[in-house]
Amino acid sequence: MLLGGVVIVRHMLAQARGYPGGVFGFAIFWASDILTLYAALRAFEVHPPLSALVYRFFTLWLPILPAALAATQVRALDPELPGVPRASFP
């Protein structure tokens, strides 16, 4: 299942013009996640400084660098995908 997700994301990014909602939707999701955090804190009269919200930038975007490097190795998995046993759920 995990490898299937990797294949789908790779396909979406390789053909980004065909999937603008998936590619740009992630950035919208990220921005709305920060906005939701800010609104939730303000609801309880907490006034967070911008630096308290900036950490969300690093927790989401920083892992993209190692993921991008790992993505270069995904092509090597293509021949192995048919041999991966499928999980069976009761």
Secondary structure in CASP SS format (residue, H / E / C, confidence):
PFRMAT SS
TARGET T0000
AUTHOR 0000-0000-0000
METHOD secondary structure of the structure
MODEL  1
M C 1.00
L H 1.00
L H 1.00
G H 1.00
G H 1.00
V H 1.00
V H 1.00
I H 1.00
V H 1.00
R H 1.00
H H 1.00
M H 1.00
L H 1.00
A H 1.00
Q C 1.00
A H 1.00
R H 1.00
G H 1.00
Y C 1.00
P H 1.00
G H 1.00
G H 1.00
V H 1.00
F H 1.00
G H 1.00
F H 1.00
A H 1.00
I H 1.00
F H 1.00
W H 1.00
A H 1.00
S H 1.00
D H 1.00
I H 1.00
L H 1.00
T H 1.00
L H 1.00
Y H 1.00
A H 1.00
A H 1.00
L H 1.00
R H 1.00
A H 1.00
F C 1.00
E C 1.00
V C 1.00
H C 1.00
P C 1.00
P C 1.00
L H 1.00
S H 1.00
A H 1.00
L H 1.00
V H 1.00
Y H 1.00
R H 1.00
F H 1.00
F H 1.00
T H 1.00
L H 1.00
W H 1.00
L C 1.00
P C 1.00
I H 1.00
L H 1.00
P H 1.00
A H 1.00
A H 1.00
L H 1.00
A H 1.00
A H 1.00
T C 1.00
Q C 1.00
V H 1.00
R H 1.00
A H 1.00
L H 1.00
D H 1.00
P H 1.00
E H 1.00
L H 1.00
P H 1.00
G H 1.00
V C 1.00
P C 1.00
R C 1.00
A C 1.00
S C 1.00
F C 1.00
P C 1.00
END
